[in-house]
Amino acid sequence: MAFTLDQWVIVLLVFLLGLFIGGSMFAGTKWKRRYREDAARRAELEAENKQLRKEAGEMESLRHAARKDAVDRDRDRL
């Protein structure tokens, strides 16, 4: 009994569907774990960036105050 072209296409589609379903079933926990680890790292980096921005703002305020003091001292000398 020989297969027709339509039957071979159906066999191929069923095979590909089996690969897709099997791959998604076995890889599910690995990808979930990697996603959670990545989300945790991203949250840590965002918190660190927020802290660095805050410190940079404080440094800029200190620079501004130092410049203002220097200008005031120069003005007082004149």
mmJSON file of the N, C-alpha and C atoms, coordinates in Angstrom:
{"data_MODEL":{"atom_site":{
"group_PDB":["ATOM","ATOM","ATOM","ATOM","ATOM","ATOM","ATOM","ATOM","ATOM","ATOM","ATOM","ATOM","ATOM","ATOM","ATOM","ATOM","ATOM","ATOM","ATOM","ATOM","ATOM","ATOM","ATOM","ATOM","ATOM","ATOM","ATOM","ATOM","ATOM","ATOM","ATOM","ATOM","ATOM","ATOM","ATOM","ATOM","ATOM","ATOM","ATOM","ATOM","ATOM","ATOM","ATOM","ATOM","ATOM","ATOM","ATOM","ATOM","ATOM","ATOM","ATOM","ATOM","ATOM","ATOM","ATOM","ATOM","ATOM","ATOM","ATOM","ATOM","ATOM","ATOM","ATOM","ATOM","ATOM","ATOM","ATOM","ATOM","ATOM","ATOM","ATOM","ATOM","ATOM","ATOM","ATOM","ATOM","ATOM","ATOM","ATOM","ATOM","ATOM","ATOM","ATOM","ATOM","ATOM","ATOM","ATOM","ATOM","ATOM","ATOM","ATOM","ATOM","ATOM","ATOM","ATOM","ATOM","ATOM","ATOM","ATOM","ATOM","ATOM","ATOM","ATOM","ATOM","ATOM","ATOM","ATOM","ATOM","ATOM","ATOM","ATOM","ATOM","ATOM","ATOM","ATOM","ATOM","ATOM","ATOM","ATOM","ATOM","ATOM","ATOM","ATOM","ATOM","ATOM","ATOM","ATOM","ATOM","ATOM","ATOM","ATOM","ATOM","ATOM","ATOM","ATOM","ATOM","ATOM","ATOM","ATOM","ATOM","ATOM","ATOM","ATOM","ATOM","ATOM","ATOM","ATOM","ATOM","ATOM","ATOM","ATOM","ATOM","ATOM","ATOM","ATOM","ATOM","ATOM","ATOM","ATOM","ATOM","ATOM","ATOM","ATOM","ATOM","ATOM","ATOM","ATOM","ATOM","ATOM","ATOM","ATOM","ATOM","ATOM","ATOM","ATOM","ATOM","ATOM","ATOM","ATOM","ATOM","ATOM","ATOM","ATOM","ATOM","ATOM","ATOM","ATOM","ATOM","ATOM","ATOM","ATOM","ATOM","ATOM","ATOM","ATOM","ATOM","ATOM","ATOM","ATOM","ATOM","ATOM","ATOM","ATOM","ATOM","ATOM","ATOM","ATOM","ATOM","ATOM","ATOM","ATOM","ATOM","ATOM","ATOM","ATOM","ATOM","ATOM","ATOM","ATOM","ATOM","ATOM","ATOM","ATOM","ATOM","ATOM","ATOM","ATOM","ATOM","ATOM","ATOM","ATOM","ATOM","ATOM","ATOM"],
"id":[1,2,3,4,5,6,7,8,9,10,11,12,13,14,15,16,17,18,19,20,21,22,23,24,25,26,27,28,29,30,31,32,33,34,35,36,37,38,39,40,41,42,43,44,45,46,47,48,49,50,51,52,53,54,55,56,57,58,59,60,61,62,63,64,65,66,67,68,69,70,71,72,73,74,75,76,77,78,79,80,81,82,83,84,85,86,87,88,89,90,91,92,93,94,95,96,97,98,99,100,101,102,103,104,105,106,107,108,109,110,111,112,113,114,115,116,117,118,119,120,121,122,123,124,125,126,127,128,129,130,131,132,133,134,135,136,137,138,139,140,141,142,143,144,145,146,147,148,149,150,151,152,153,154,155,156,157,158,159,160,161,162,163,164,165,166,167,168,169,170,171,172,173,174,175,176,177,178,179,180,181,182,183,184,185,186,187,188,189,190,191,192,193,194,195,196,197,198,199,200,201,202,203,204,205,206,207,208,209,210,211,212,213,214,215,216,217,218,219,220,221,222,223,224,225,226,227,228,229,230,231,232,233,234],
"type_symbol":["N","C","C","N","C","C","N","C","C","N","C","C","N","C","C","N","C","C","N","C","C","N","C","C","N","C","C","N","C","C","N","C","C","N","C","C","N","C","C","N","C","C","N","C","C","N","C","C","N","C","C","N","C","C","N","C","C","N","C","C","N","C","C","N","C","C","N","C","C","N","C","C","N","C","C","N","C","C","N","C","C","N","C","C","N","C","C","N","C","C","N","C","C","N","C","C","N","C","C","N","C","C","N","C","C","N","C","C","N","C","C","N","C","C","N","C","C","N","C","C","N","C","C","N","C","C","N","C","C","N","C","C","N","C","C","N","C","C","N","C","C","N","C","C","N","C","C","N","C","C","N","C","C","N","C","C","N","C","C","N","C","C","N","C","C","N","C","C","N","C","C","N","C","C","N","C","C","N","C","C","N","C","C","N","C","C","N","C","C","N","C","C","N","C","C","N","C","C","N","C","C","N","C","C","N","C","C","N","C","C","N","C","C","N","C","C","N","C","C","N","C","C","N","C","C","N","C","C","N","C","C","N","C","C"],
"label_atom_id":["N","CA","C","N","CA","C","N","CA","C","N","CA","C","N","CA","C","N","CA","C","N","CA","C","N","CA","C","N","CA","C","N","CA","C","N","CA","C","N","CA","C","N","CA","C","N","CA","C","N","CA","C","N","CA","C","N","CA","C","N","CA","C","N","CA","C","N","CA","C","N","CA","C","N","CA","C","N","CA","C","N","CA","C","N","CA","C","N","CA","C","N","CA","C","N","CA","C","N","CA","C","N","CA","C","N","CA","C","N","CA","C","N","CA","C","N","CA","C","N","CA","C","N","CA","C","N","CA","C","N","CA","C","N","CA","C","N","CA","C","N","CA","C","N","CA","C","N","CA","C","N","CA","C","N","CA","C","N","CA","C","N","CA","C","N","CA","C","N","CA","C","N","CA","C","N","CA","C","N","CA","C","N","CA","C","N","CA","C","N","CA","C","N","CA","C","N","CA","C","N","CA","C","N","CA","C","N","CA","C","N","CA","C","N","CA","C","N","CA","C","N","CA","C","N","CA","C","N","CA","C","N","CA","C","N","CA","C","N","CA","C","N","CA","C","N","CA","C","N","CA","C","N","CA","C","N","CA","C","N","CA","C","N","CA","C","N","CA","C","N","CA","C"],
"label_alt_id":[null,null,null,null,null,null,null,null,null,null,null,null,null,null,null,null,null,null,null,null,null,null,null,null,null,null,null,null,null,null,null,null,null,null,null,null,null,null,null,null,null,null,null,null,null,null,null,null,null,null,null,null,null,null,null,null,null,null,null,null,null,null,null,null,null,null,null,null,null,null,null,null,null,null,null,null,null,null,null,null,null,null,null,null,null,null,null,null,null,null,null,null,null,null,null,null,null,null,null,null,null,null,null,null,null,null,null,null,null,null,null,null,null,null,null,null,null,null,null,null,null,null,null,null,null,null,null,null,null,null,null,null,null,null,null,null,null,null,null,null,null,null,null,null,null,null,null,null,null,null,null,null,null,null,null,null,null,null,null,null,null,null,null,null,null,null,null,null,null,null,null,null,null,null,null,null,null,null,null,null,null,null,null,null,null,null,null,null,null,null,null,null,null,null,null,null,null,null,null,null,null,null,null,null,null,null,null,null,null,null,null,null,null,null,null,null,null,null,null,null,null,null,null,null,null,null,null,null,null,null,null,null,null,null],
"label_comp_id":["MET","MET","MET","ALA","ALA","ALA","PHE","PHE","PHE","THR","THR","THR","LEU","LEU","LEU","ASP","ASP","ASP","GLN","GLN","GLN","TRP","TRP","TRP","VAL","VAL","VAL","ILE","ILE","ILE","VAL","VAL","VAL","LEU","LEU","LEU","LEU","LEU","LEU","VAL","VAL","VAL","PHE","PHE","PHE","LEU","LEU","LEU","LEU","LEU","LEU","GLY","GLY","GLY","LEU","LEU","LEU","PHE","PHE","PHE","ILE","ILE","ILE","GLY","GLY","GLY","GLY","GLY","GLY","SER","SER","SER","MET","MET","MET","PHE","PHE","PHE","ALA","ALA","ALA","GLY","GLY","GLY","THR","THR","THR","LYS","LYS","LYS","TRP","TRP","TRP","LYS","LYS","LYS","ARG","ARG","ARG","ARG","ARG","ARG","TYR","TYR","TYR","ARG","ARG","ARG","GLU","GLU","GLU","ASP","ASP","ASP","ALA","ALA","ALA","ALA","ALA","ALA","ARG","ARG","ARG","ARG","ARG","ARG","ALA","ALA","ALA","GLU","GLU","GLU","LEU","LEU","LEU","GLU","GLU","GLU","ALA","ALA","ALA","GLU","GLU","GLU","ASN","ASN","ASN","LYS","LYS","LYS","GLN","GLN","GLN","LEU","LEU","LEU","ARG","ARG","ARG","LYS","LYS","LYS","GLU","GLU","GLU","ALA","ALA","ALA","GLY","GLY","GLY","GLU","GLU","GLU","MET","MET","MET","GLU","GLU","GLU","SER","SER","SER","LEU","LEU","LEU","ARG","ARG","ARG","HIS","HIS","HIS","ALA","ALA","ALA","ALA","ALA","ALA","ARG","ARG","ARG","LYS","LYS","LYS","ASP","ASP","ASP","ALA","ALA","ALA","VAL","VAL","VAL","ASP","ASP","ASP","ARG","ARG","ARG","ASP","ASP","ASP","ARG","ARG","ARG","ASP","ASP","ASP","ARG","ARG","ARG","LEU","LEU","LEU"],
"label_asym_id":["A","A","A","A","A","A","A","A","A","A","A","A","A","A","A","A","A","A","A","A","A","A","A","A","A","A","A","A","A","A","A","A","A","A","A","A","A","A","A","A","A","A","A","A","A","A","A","A","A","A","A","A","A","A","A","A","A","A","A","A","A","A","A","A","A","A","A","A","A","A","A","A","A","A","A","A","A","A","A","A","A","A","A","A","A","A","A","A","A","A","A","A","A","A","A","A","A","A","A","A","A","A","A","A","A","A","A","A","A","A","A","A","A","A","A","A","A","A","A","A","A","A","A","A","A","A","A","A","A","A","A","A","A","A","A","A","A","A","A","A","A","A","A","A","A","A","A","A","A","A","A","A","A","A","A","A","A","A","A","A","A","A","A","A","A","A","A","A","A","A","A","A","A","A","A","A","A","A","A","A","A","A","A","A","A","A","A","A","A","A","A","A","A","A","A","A","A","A","A","A","A","A","A","A","A","A","A","A","A","A","A","A","A","A","A","A","A","A","A","A","A","A","A","A","A","A","A","A","A","A","A","A","A","A"],
"label_entity_id":["1","1","1","1","1","1","1","1","1","1","1","1","1","1","1","1","1","1","1","1","1","1","1","1","1","1","1","1","1","1","1","1","1","1","1","1","1","1","1","1","1","1","1","1","1","1","1","1","1","1","1","1","1","1","1","1","1","1","1","1","1","1","1","1","1","1","1","1","1","1","1","1","1","1","1","1","1","1","1","1","1","1","1","1","1","1","1","1","1","1","1","1","1","1","1","1","1","1","1","1","1","1","1","1","1","1","1","1","1","1","1","1","1","1","1","1","1","1","1","1","1","1","1","1","1","1","1","1","1","1","1","1","1","1","1","1","1","1","1","1","1","1","1","1","1","1","1","1","1","1","1","1","1","1","1","1","1","1","1","1","1","1","1","1","1","1","1","1","1","1","1","1","1","1","1","1","1","1","1","1","1","1","1","1","1","1","1","1","1","1","1","1","1","1","1","1","1","1","1","1","1","1","1","1","1","1","1","1","1","1","1","1","1","1","1","1","1","1","1","1","1","1","1","1","1","1","1","1","1","1","1","1","1","1"],
"label_seq_id":[1,1,1,2,2,2,3,3,3,4,4,4,5,5,5,6,6,6,7,7,7,8,8,8,9,9,9,10,10,10,11,11,11,12,12,12,13,13,13,14,14,14,15,15,15,16,16,16,17,17,17,18,18,18,19,19,19,20,20,20,21,21,21,22,22,22,23,23,23,24,24,24,25,25,25,26,26,26,27,27,27,28,28,28,29,29,29,30,30,30,31,31,31,32,32,32,33,33,33,34,34,34,35,35,35,36,36,36,37,37,37,38,38,38,39,39,39,40,40,40,41,41,41,42,42,42,43,43,43,44,44,44,45,45,45,46,46,46,47,47,47,48,48,48,49,49,49,50,50,50,51,51,51,52,52,52,53,53,53,54,54,54,55,55,55,56,56,56,57,57,57,58,58,58,59,59,59,60,60,60,61,61,61,62,62,62,63,63,63,64,64,64,65,65,65,66,66,66,67,67,67,68,68,68,69,69,69,70,70,70,71,71,71,72,72,72,73,73,73,74,74,74,75,75,75,76,76,76,77,77,77,78,78,78],
"pdbx_PDB_ins_code":[null,null,null,null,null,null,null,null,null,null,null,null,null,null,null,null,null,null,null,null,null,null,null,null,null,null,null,null,null,null,null,null,null,null,null,null,null,null,null,null,null,null,null,null,null,null,null,null,null,null,null,null,null,null,null,null,null,null,null,null,null,null,null,null,null,null,null,null,null,null,null,null,null,null,null,null,null,null,null,null,null,null,null,null,null,null,null,null,null,null,null,null,null,null,null,null,null,null,null,null,null,null,null,null,null,null,null,null,null,null,null,null,null,null,null,null,null,null,null,null,null,null,null,null,null,null,null,null,null,null,null,null,null,null,null,null,null,null,null,null,null,null,null,null,null,null,null,null,null,null,null,null,null,null,null,null,null,null,null,null,null,null,null,null,null,null,null,null,null,null,null,null,null,null,null,null,null,null,null,null,null,null,null,null,null,null,null,null,null,null,null,null,null,null,null,null,null,null,null,null,null,null,null,null,null,null,null,null,null,null,null,null,null,null,null,null,null,null,null,null,null,null,null,null,null,null,null,null,null,null,null,null,null,null],
"Cartn_x":[0.852,0.0,0.898,0.743,1.569,0.794,1.54,0.928,0.77,-0.3,-0.469,0.233,0.346,1.01,0.269,-1.037,-1.82,-1.533,-1.398,-1.12,0.285,1.25,2.609,2.627,1.851,1.766,1.157,0.138,-0.494,0.483,1.227,2.216,3.279,3.735,4.74,4.191,2.968,2.365,2.183,1.758,1.601,2.966,3.991,5.343,5.816,5.637,6.056,5.262,3.974,3.156,3.645,4.005,4.547,5.854,6.73,7.981,7.71,6.788,6.469,5.882,4.918,4.291,5.282,6.052,7.044,8.104,8.563,9.558,9.022,7.795,7.22,6.953,6.634,6.378,7.663,8.736,9.982,10.772,10.625,11.417,10.696,9.483,8.688,9.336,9.818,10.36,11.694,12.481,13.782,13.593,12.687,12.485,11.841,10.954,10.336,11.379,12.265,13.327,14.252,14.636,15.511,14.828,13.534,12.799,12.762,12.497,12.442,13.798,14.868,16.213,16.525,16.153,16.397,15.587,14.344,13.51,14.088,14.606,15.216,16.472,17.302,18.509,18.148,17.111,16.684,16.193,15.469,14.985,16.161,17.174,18.358,19.087,19.232,19.922,19.145,17.826,17.019,17.147,17.185,17.355,18.74,19.748,21.102,21.185,20.557,20.551,19.837,18.746,18.012,18.899,19.628,20.525,21.65,22.2,23.27,22.773,21.552,20.992,20.801,20.357,20.165,21.504,22.539,23.865,24.429,24.175,24.656,23.964,22.682,21.965,22.515,22.85,23.447,24.813,25.595,26.914,26.771,25.78,25.563,25.161,24.363,23.98,25.199,26.095,27.318,28.212,28.307,29.113,28.54,27.227,26.569,26.828,26.731,26.978,28.432,29.36,30.777,31.049,30.439,30.614,30.042,28.878,28.249,29.125,29.703,30.606,31.837,32.391,33.579,33.261,32.101,31.706,31.491,30.848,30.628,31.948,32.904,34.218,34.953,34.861,35.499,34.847,33.539,32.813,33.178,33.356,33.708,35.123,36.021,37.389,37.454,36.534,36.575,36.073],
"Cartn_y":[-1.17,0.0,1.233,2.068,3.264,4.466,5.403,6.642,7.628,8.4,9.479,10.72,11.727,12.965,13.611,13.586,14.158,13.435,12.129,11.364,11.661,11.826,12.185,13.558,14.5,15.836,15.75,14.944,14.772,14.134,13.124,12.483,13.494,14.302,15.329,16.354,16.811,17.784,17.208,15.944,15.292,15.162,14.817,14.714,16.064,17.117,18.454,18.911,18.605,18.947,18.2,16.948,16.173,16.755,17.184,17.823,19.11,19.898,21.172,20.951,20.077,19.82,19.18,18.215,17.577,18.558,19.412,20.41,21.404,21.813,22.78,22.137,20.867,20.195,20.006,19.634,19.359,20.608,21.655,22.863,23.881,23.616,24.59,25.088,24.195,24.623,25.337,24.922,25.559,27.034,27.298,28.682,29.538,28.94,29.695,30.102,29.164,29.458,30.549,30.443,31.461,32.824,32.841,34.104,34.739,33.937,34.473,34.988,34.264,34.724,36.042,36.138,37.363,38.529,38.269,39.321,39.799,38.873,39.257,40.088,39.673,40.459,41.851,41.93,43.223,44.134,43.569,44.362,44.867,44.01,44.446,45.564,45.432,46.461,47.784,47.698,48.915,49.608,48.84,49.421,50.069,49.393,49.95,51.232,51.234,52.436,53.597,53.285,54.322,54.944,54.085,54.572,55.413,54.964,55.724,57.082,57.123,58.404,59.355,58.792,59.61,60.173,59.315,59.776,60.798,60.603,61.559,62.903,62.891,64.136,64.855,64.074,64.678,65.271,64.568,65.08,66.371,66.409,67.614,68.775,68.495,69.549,70.055,69.144,69.551,70.376,69.971,70.741,72.141,72.198,73.49,74.389,73.813,74.594,75.048,74.197,74.567,75.686,75.587,76.663,77.977,77.883,79.098,79.724,78.904,79.422,80.063,79.429,79.982,81.318,81.404,82.673,83.743,83.367,84.328,84.811,83.904,84.3,85.234,84.929,85.8,87.178,87.209,88.467,89.277,88.61,89.3,89.891,89.251,89.762,91.027,91.179,92.356,93.522],
"Cartn_z":[0.0,0.0,0.0,-0.961,-1.097,-0.576,0.004,0.495,-0.649,-0.565,-1.531,-0.983,-1.82,-1.397,-0.231,-0.236,0.861,2.176,2.116,3.321,3.861,2.975,3.422,4.084,3.538,4.133,5.526,5.681,6.996,7.973,7.54,8.4,8.826,7.897,8.205,9.203,9.014,9.923,11.325,11.421,12.724,13.4,12.637,13.189,13.724,12.946,13.391,14.613,14.633,15.79,17.03,16.88,17.998,18.501,17.594,18.007,18.782,18.287,18.931,20.326,20.442,21.742,22.705,22.226,23.082,23.558,22.66,23.047,24.051,23.876,24.823,26.189,26.216,27.5,28.299,27.63,28.351,28.669,27.888,28.1,28.98,29.394,30.129,31.408,32.239,33.525,33.37,32.401,32.195,31.809,30.901,30.447,31.512,32.293,33.392,34.42,34.757,35.726,35.193,33.934,33.344,33.293,32.992,32.957,34.339,35.364,36.733,37.183,36.84,37.192,36.492,35.225,34.471,35.038,35.426,36.003,37.333,38.13,39.411,39.182,38.214,37.895,37.397,36.564,36.026,37.153,38.127,39.262,40.096,40.298,41.056,40.333,39.022,38.249,38.257,38.173,38.214,39.562,40.646,41.979,42.098,41.551,41.588,40.754,39.585,38.743,39.431,40.117,40.838,41.924,42.649,43.694,43.083,41.964,41.314,40.813,40.269,39.828,41.009,42.137,43.333,43.804,43.834,44.256,43.273,41.981,40.987,41.174,41.508,41.77,42.984,44.017,45.213,44.896,44.084,43.7,42.891,42.028,41.228,42.138,43.152,44.096,44.845,45.233,45.92,45.0,43.729,42.771,42.589,42.483,42.304,43.519,44.71,45.924,45.992,45.596,45.605,44.608,43.422,42.428,42.937,43.559,44.083,45.162,46.052,47.088,46.465,45.429,44.775,44.123,43.493,42.855,43.915,45.015,46.091,46.687,46.873,47.398,46.44,45.14,44.148,44.13,44.282,44.291,45.532,46.67,47.907,47.835,47.115,47.004,46.169,45.246,44.379,45.129],
"occupancy":[1.0,1.0,1.0,1.0,1.0,1.0,1.0,1.0,1.0,1.0,1.0,1.0,1.0,1.0,1.0,1.0,1.0,1.0,1.0,1.0,1.0,1.0,1.0,1.0,1.0,1.0,1.0,1.0,1.0,1.0,1.0,1.0,1.0,1.0,1.0,1.0,1.0,1.0,1.0,1.0,1.0,1.0,1.0,1.0,1.0,1.0,1.0,1.0,1.0,1.0,1.0,1.0,1.0,1.0,1.0,1.0,1.0,1.0,1.0,1.0,1.0,1.0,1.0,1.0,1.0,1.0,1.0,1.0,1.0,1.0,1.0,1.0,1.0,1.0,1.0,1.0,1.0,1.0,1.0,1.0,1.0,1.0,1.0,1.0,1.0,1.0,1.0,1.0,1.0,1.0,1.0,1.0,1.0,1.0,1.0,1.0,1.0,1.0,1.0,1.0,1.0,1.0,1.0,1.0,1.0,1.0,1.0,1.0,1.0,1.0,1.0,1.0,1.0,1.0,1.0,1.0,1.0,1.0,1.0,1.0,1.0,1.0,1.0,1.0,1.0,1.0,1.0,1.0,1.0,1.0,1.0,1.0,1.0,1.0,1.0,1.0,1.0,1.0,1.0,1.0,1.0,1.0,1.0,1.0,1.0,1.0,1.0,1.0,1.0,1.0,1.0,1.0,1.0,1.0,1.0,1.0,1.0,1.0,1.0,1.0,1.0,1.0,1.0,1.0,1.0,1.0,1.0,1.0,1.0,1.0,1.0,1.0,1.0,1.0,1.0,1.0,1.0,1.0,1.0,1.0,1.0,1.0,1.0,1.0,1.0,1.0,1.0,1.0,1.0,1.0,1.0,1.0,1.0,1.0,1.0,1.0,1.0,1.0,1.0,1.0,1.0,1.0,1.0,1.0,1.0,1.0,1.0,1.0,1.0,1.0,1.0,1.0,1.0,1.0,1.0,1.0,1.0,1.0,1.0,1.0,1.0,1.0,1.0,1.0,1.0,1.0,1.0,1.0,1.0,1.0,1.0,1.0,1.0,1.0],
"B_iso_or_equiv":[0.0,0.0,0.0,0.0,0.0,0.0,0.0,0.0,0.0,0.0,0.0,0.0,0.0,0.0,0.0,0.0,0.0,0.0,0.0,0.0,0.0,0.0,0.0,0.0,0.0,0.0,0.0,0.0,0.0,0.0,0.0,0.0,0.0,0.0,0.0,0.0,0.0,0.0,0.0,0.0,0.0,0.0,0.0,0.0,0.0,0.0,0.0,0.0,0.0,0.0,0.0,0.0,0.0,0.0,0.0,0.0,0.0,0.0,0.0,0.0,0.0,0.0,0.0,0.0,0.0,0.0,0.0,0.0,0.0,0.0,0.0,0.0,0.0,0.0,0.0,0.0,0.0,0.0,0.0,0.0,0.0,0.0,0.0,0.0,0.0,0.0,0.0,0.0,0.0,0.0,0.0,0.0,0.0,0.0,0.0,0.0,0.0,0.0,0.0,0.0,0.0,0.0,0.0,0.0,0.0,0.0,0.0,0.0,0.0,0.0,0.0,0.0,0.0,0.0,0.0,0.0,0.0,0.0,0.0,0.0,0.0,0.0,0.0,0.0,0.0,0.0,0.0,0.0,0.0,0.0,0.0,0.0,0.0,0.0,0.0,0.0,0.0,0.0,0.0,0.0,0.0,0.0,0.0,0.0,0.0,0.0,0.0,0.0,0.0,0.0,0.0,0.0,0.0,0.0,0.0,0.0,0.0,0.0,0.0,0.0,0.0,0.0,0.0,0.0,0.0,0.0,0.0,0.0,0.0,0.0,0.0,0.0,0.0,0.0,0.0,0.0,0.0,0.0,0.0,0.0,0.0,0.0,0.0,0.0,0.0,0.0,0.0,0.0,0.0,0.0,0.0,0.0,0.0,0.0,0.0,0.0,0.0,0.0,0.0,0.0,0.0,0.0,0.0,0.0,0.0,0.0,0.0,0.0,0.0,0.0,0.0,0.0,0.0,0.0,0.0,0.0,0.0,0.0,0.0,0.0,0.0,0.0,0.0,0.0,0.0,0.0,0.0,0.0,0.0,0.0,0.0,0.0,0.0,0.0],
"pdbx_formal_charge":[null,null,null,null,null,null,null,null,null,null,null,null,null,null,null,null,null,null,null,null,null,null,null,null,null,null,null,null,null,null,null,null,null,null,null,null,null,null,null,null,null,null,null,null,null,null,null,null,null,null,null,null,null,null,null,null,null,null,null,null,null,null,null,null,null,null,null,null,null,null,null,null,null,null,null,null,null,null,null,null,null,null,null,null,null,null,null,null,null,null,null,null,null,null,null,null,null,null,null,null,null,null,null,null,null,null,null,null,null,null,null,null,null,null,null,null,null,null,null,null,null,null,null,null,null,null,null,null,null,null,null,null,null,null,null,null,null,null,null,null,null,null,null,null,null,null,null,null,null,null,null,null,null,null,null,null,null,null,null,null,null,null,null,null,null,null,null,null,null,null,null,null,null,null,null,null,null,null,null,null,null,null,null,null,null,null,null,null,null,null,null,null,null,null,null,null,null,null,null,null,null,null,null,null,null,null,null,null,null,null,null,null,null,null,null,null,null,null,null,null,null,null,null,null,null,null,null,null,null,null,null,null,null,null],
"auth_seq_id":[1,1,1,2,2,2,3,3,3,4,4,4,5,5,5,6,6,6,7,7,7,8,8,8,9,9,9,10,10,10,11,11,11,12,12,12,13,13,13,14,14,14,15,15,15,16,16,16,17,17,17,18,18,18,19,19,19,20,20,20,21,21,21,22,22,22,23,23,23,24,24,24,25,25,25,26,26,26,27,27,27,28,28,28,29,29,29,30,30,30,31,31,31,32,32,32,33,33,33,34,34,34,35,35,35,36,36,36,37,37,37,38,38,38,39,39,39,40,40,40,41,41,41,42,42,42,43,43,43,44,44,44,45,45,45,46,46,46,47,47,47,48,48,48,49,49,49,50,50,50,51,51,51,52,52,52,53,53,53,54,54,54,55,55,55,56,56,56,57,57,57,58,58,58,59,59,59,60,60,60,61,61,61,62,62,62,63,63,63,64,64,64,65,65,65,66,66,66,67,67,67,68,68,68,69,69,69,70,70,70,71,71,71,72,72,72,73,73,73,74,74,74,75,75,75,76,76,76,77,77,77,78,78,78],
"auth_comp_id":["MET","MET","MET","ALA","ALA","ALA","PHE","PHE","PHE","THR","THR","THR","LEU","LEU","LEU","ASP","ASP","ASP","GLN","GLN","GLN","TRP","TRP","TRP","VAL","VAL","VAL","ILE","ILE","ILE","VAL","VAL","VAL","LEU","LEU","LEU","LEU","LEU","LEU","VAL","VAL","VAL","PHE","PHE","PHE","LEU","LEU","LEU","LEU","LEU","LEU","GLY","GLY","GLY","LEU","LEU","LEU","PHE","PHE","PHE","ILE","ILE","ILE","GLY","GLY","GLY","GLY","GLY","GLY","SER","SER","SER","MET","MET","MET","PHE","PHE","PHE","ALA","ALA","ALA","GLY","GLY","GLY","THR","THR","THR","LYS","LYS","LYS","TRP","TRP","TRP","LYS","LYS","LYS","ARG","ARG","ARG","ARG","ARG","ARG","TYR","TYR","TYR","ARG","ARG","ARG","GLU","GLU","GLU","ASP","ASP","ASP","ALA","ALA","ALA","ALA","ALA","ALA","ARG","ARG","ARG","ARG","ARG","ARG","ALA","ALA","ALA","GLU","GLU","GLU","LEU","LEU","LEU","GLU","GLU","GLU","ALA","ALA","ALA","GLU","GLU","GLU","ASN","ASN","ASN","LYS","LYS","LYS","GLN","GLN","GLN","LEU","LEU","LEU","ARG","ARG","ARG","LYS","LYS","LYS","GLU","GLU","GLU","ALA","ALA","ALA","GLY","GLY","GLY","GLU","GLU","GLU","MET","MET","MET","GLU","GLU","GLU","SER","SER","SER","LEU","LEU","LEU","ARG","ARG","ARG","HIS","HIS","HIS","ALA","ALA","ALA","ALA","ALA","ALA","ARG","ARG","ARG","LYS","LYS","LYS","ASP","ASP","ASP","ALA","ALA","ALA","VAL","VAL","VAL","ASP","ASP","ASP","ARG","ARG","ARG","ASP","ASP","ASP","ARG","ARG","ARG","ASP","ASP","ASP","ARG","ARG","ARG","LEU","LEU","LEU"],
"auth_asym_id":["A","A","A","A","A","A","A","A","A","A","A","A","A","A","A","A","A","A","A","A","A","A","A","A","A","A","A","A","A","A","A","A","A","A","A","A","A","A","A","A","A","A","A","A","A","A","A","A","A","A","A","A","A","A","A","A","A","A","A","A","A","A","A","A","A","A","A","A","A","A","A","A","A","A","A","A","A","A","A","A","A","A","A","A","A","A","A","A","A","A","A","A","A","A","A","A","A","A","A","A","A","A","A","A","A","A","A","A","A","A","A","A","A","A","A","A","A","A","A","A","A","A","A","A","A","A","A","A","A","A","A","A","A","A","A","A","A","A","A","A","A","A","A","A","A","A","A","A","A","A","A","A","A","A","A","A","A","A","A","A","A","A","A","A","A","A","A","A","A","A","A","A","A","A","A","A","A","A","A","A","A","A","A","A","A","A","A","A","A","A","A","A","A","A","A","A","A","A","A","A","A","A","A","A","A","A","A","A","A","A","A","A","A","A","A","A","A","A","A","A","A","A","A","A","A","A","A","A","A","A","A","A","A","A"],
"auth_atom_id":["N","CA","C","N","CA","C","N","CA","C","N","CA","C","N","CA","C","N","CA","C","N","CA","C","N","CA","C","N","CA","C","N","CA","C","N","CA","C","N","CA","C","N","CA","C","N","CA","C","N","CA","C","N","CA","C","N","CA","C","N","CA","C","N","CA","C","N","CA","C","N","CA","C","N","CA","C","N","CA","C","N","CA","C","N","CA","C","N","CA","C","N","CA","C","N","CA","C","N","CA","C","N","CA","C","N","CA","C","N","CA","C","N","CA","C","N","CA","C","N","CA","C","N","CA","C","N","CA","C","N","CA","C","N","CA","C","N","CA","C","N","CA","C","N","CA","C","N","CA","C","N","CA","C","N","CA","C","N","CA","C","N","CA","C","N","CA","C","N","CA","C","N","CA","C","N","CA","C","N","CA","C","N","CA","C","N","CA","C","N","CA","C","N","CA","C","N","CA","C","N","CA","C","N","CA","C","N","CA","C","N","CA","C","N","CA","C","N","CA","C","N","CA","C","N","CA","C","N","CA","C","N","CA","C","N","CA","C","N","CA","C","N","CA","C","N","CA","C","N","CA","C","N","CA","C","N","CA","C","N","CA","C","N","CA","C","N","CA","C","N","CA","C"],
"pdbx_PDB_model_num":[1,1,1,1,1,1,1,1,1,1,1,1,1,1,1,1,1,1,1,1,1,1,1,1,1,1,1,1,1,1,1,1,1,1,1,1,1,1,1,1,1,1,1,1,1,1,1,1,1,1,1,1,1,1,1,1,1,1,1,1,1,1,1,1,1,1,1,1,1,1,1,1,1,1,1,1,1,1,1,1,1,1,1,1,1,1,1,1,1,1,1,1,1,1,1,1,1,1,1,1,1,1,1,1,1,1,1,1,1,1,1,1,1,1,1,1,1,1,1,1,1,1,1,1,1,1,1,1,1,1,1,1,1,1,1,1,1,1,1,1,1,1,1,1,1,1,1,1,1,1,1,1,1,1,1,1,1,1,1,1,1,1,1,1,1,1,1,1,1,1,1,1,1,1,1,1,1,1,1,1,1,1,1,1,1,1,1,1,1,1,1,1,1,1,1,1,1,1,1,1,1,1,1,1,1,1,1,1,1,1,1,1,1,1,1,1,1,1,1,1,1,1,1,1,1,1,1,1,1,1,1,1,1,1]
}}}
